[in-house]
């Protein structure tokens, strides 16, 4: 397994995947900086809840597109280069699928961790009133990593299925719009449950109340939907097994 893992990273040396993550991370940082530039004293006093609430929506928009581009970059070498048959003579197809999934998962964890680091730095610079709470960090990781892994599996299967990578990228853009619209529906809405991109909003952990008289938003903690989390974990396990099975049986 270590040999296949090393081989996978050697294939990515000139794929500039790191630049892709840095571009999205920079855009996210610029977006959050723009939000903070207009922040009042009330927002800064509860700054981490405020930014976590906004960052959840930002990730719902950006992550599906990022994951589509990431899966395309990791998989198109074998597809466009017509090297999949050659590689599978030296490496088991199931093991190749595992390496692609693990590599994409590692990039995802690094990206979400970098977001948390930037959030912590922003809190220190802008002087947020309360410290970052460990439970918020845990919920943020659960919300963004679990749902994103399911989406990455879907995008990876699409990238292996279609030689033209426009189709997987279009699916990523579609997911971004679906994810954004899901925030406008209540938790009980079927729209949020039937689309995997809607589970970002189901796993939200910060609520808010808007006072029209004072024009001030008050943020508070909410428990993420455990039913949604269980469904995401089932989709992750089922999607992995189904995707691996289909890839192994794929004729090349």
N, C-alpha and C positions, 0 to 999 in steps of 0.2 A: 504493500500500500504506500509506503514512503517513496518508492521509486516512481509510482504513478503521480503522487502528489508533487514531487520535485519536477517531473516532466510537465505537468500542467502549468506550473509557475514559469518554467522556461519558455513555454509557448506564449506567455503573456508579457514577455519582456518589452516588446515594442508595440503593444496594443494600446498603450496610453490610457489604461483604465483608471489609474490614479488621477489623471487630469480630468476625466469625466466626473469623478466624485468631487474633486476640488471645485469644479465649475458649479455644480449644484449646491455644494456647501457654501460657496461664496455668494450665490444668489440668495440662499436662505439667510445668511448673515446680513446681507444688505437689506432684505425684507424686514428682518427683526430690528435692525438698526433704525430703519425708517419709522417703524412703529414706536420705538423707544424715544425717538427724537421729539415726538409730540406728546410724551407722557406727562401727566400731572403728578402732583405729590401723592394723591390717593392711589394711583396705579403703581407708583414705585414702592410704596409701603408694602404692597402685596405683589411685588414684581414677578416672583417666580410663578405663582399661580396664573397671573395674567399672561406671561409669556408662554407657559406650558399650554394654556388654552389656545393661544394663537398658533403656536408651533404645531399642535396637533392638526389644525386645519391646513397649515402650509404643507405639512408632510402628506396629508391626504391628496393634495393637488400634485405635488412634485414626485413623490416616491413611485407611483405607478409608471410614470414616464421614465424615471431614472432606472427602474428595474427592467423595463423593456429594453432600454439602451444597453444596460449592463449584460443582460442575457444575450443580446445580439452580439456584443463584442466578445463574449466568452465562447459563443458557439459558432459564429460564422466562419472561423478559420477552417473547421472541419467541413462545413457545408459549402462555402464558396470555393474553397481550395480543393474540393473533391478528394480530401485526404481521409475521410471517415473510414472507408473500406480498408485503407492501408493501416491506419491506426488500430483498427479492430482486429487486425491480424497479429498485432503485438500486445494488445491489451484487451481484456474482457470488456464487452459492451456495458455490462452492468457496472463495472468499476469505473469506466469513463463517465457514466451518468453520475455516479457518486462524487467523483472529483469535481465535476462541473457544479453540482449542487453545493458541495462544501466550500468551494472557492467563492461562489456568489454569496453564500451565507456569511463567510468571513468578511468580505467587502461590505456587506450590509451592516454587520455588527460594528465594524470600524467607523462607518459613516454615522450611525446613530450615536456612537460613543463620542465622536468628534462634535456632534451637535450639542451633547450634554456638556462637553468641555467649554465650547463657545458660550453656552448659556451661563455657566458658572462664572466665566470671565466677564461677561456682560453684567451679571449681577454685582460683581465687585467694582466694576467701573462706574456703573450708574447708581450704586449704593442702594440696592434693594433692602427694604426694611426687615424682612425675615429671611433666615437662612434656607437653603435648598433642603427639602425634606427627603430622607431616603425612600419613603413610600412613594413619593412622586417620581423619583428616578426609576424605581422598580416598575411602577405602572406605565411609565413612558416607554421603557424597554419592552414590556409585554405588549403594549398596544402596537408599537411600530415594528418590532422584530417578528412576532408571530404572524401577523397579517401579511407582512411583506414577504415572508418566506413562502407563504401559499401563493402569492401573486408571482413571485420569482419562479416557482415551479411551473406555473401556467405559462409564463413567458418563455421559459427554457424549452418547454415542449413545443410551443409554437415556433420558436427559432429553429429547432431541429426538424420540424415538419415542413416548413416553407423555405425554399432557397431564397426567395425574394423577401428580404427582411422588412420591407415596408408594411407587410401585413402584421407581424408582431408589434412593430412600433405603433401602428394604428390602434391595435388593441390596448397598448399602454396609454395612449391619449384618451381613448374611450373610457378606460378605467379612472383616469384623473377626473373627467367630467362626472362620471357616476359617483365617485367618492365625494366630490364637492356637493353635488345635489343631495346626497344622503344626509348631510348635516341639516337640511331644511325640513326633514321629516322627524316625527317622534320616534322614540325607541321601539314602540310597538308596531311601527309601520313595516309592512312586508317588504317594501322597497329596500330597506336597510339590510334585511336578512337574506334575501335571495341573491344579492350581488356581494361577492367577497370584498370588493372595495368599500362597501358600506360598513364593514366591520371596524374600520378605523373609528367611525363615529360611535358605534356601539360600545367600544372599549374606552370611551373618553372618561376621564377621572376628575375633571374640573368643570363645575357648573357656574353659572353667573346669573345675577339679577340686575336688570336695568331699571333705574329709577328715572322716569321721564321728568320729574320735577327738578331734581338736582343734576340730571344728566351724568350720573355716576354709576358705574358697574361695580357690583360687589361679587367677588369670586369665593367659591366654597368647594370643599371636597365632596366628591360623589364616588360611590363604589362602581367600578366597571361591571358590565353585565357578565356574570359567571356563565350563563347559558351561551352567550356569544363566544366567550373564551373557549368553552368546551367544544363548540361547533368548529371554531377555527383550528383547534388541535386535531379534531377528527378529520377535517379537510386536509390538514398538513400531512398526517400519517397516511390517509387514503390517497391523497394526491401523489405523494412520494412513491408508494407501492404501485399505483396504477401507471404513473409516468415511467417508472423504471421498467415495468413489465412491457409497456408498449415500445419503449426504446430498444429493449433487448430483442423483441420480436420484429423490429423494423428491418425490412430488407434493404441492403445497401449494395 
